[in-house]
Amino acid sequence: MSDFAALADEVAALEQRVNDAVFDAVRAQLRDEGDGARELERQLARARRSLQKAEAILRGVSSDD
């Protein structure tokens, strides 16, 4: 496995952790724990999308090897 593929796997694992945090923030919103949970969910969703893009880029680099 190339270094880029291994890095892509690590990014994917991190993305999954952020995804779990998104769901925690959504649950907090449903429990009506204030507007902070809504903003946190938005920020985490942005981070998740960025990680997904990074993983895709790294996988593309590793397939070029």
Secondary structure, DSSP 8 states (H G I E B T S, - for coil): --HHHHHHHHHHHHHHHHHHHHHHHHHHHHTT--HHHHHHHHHHHHHHHHHHHHHHHHHHHHHT-
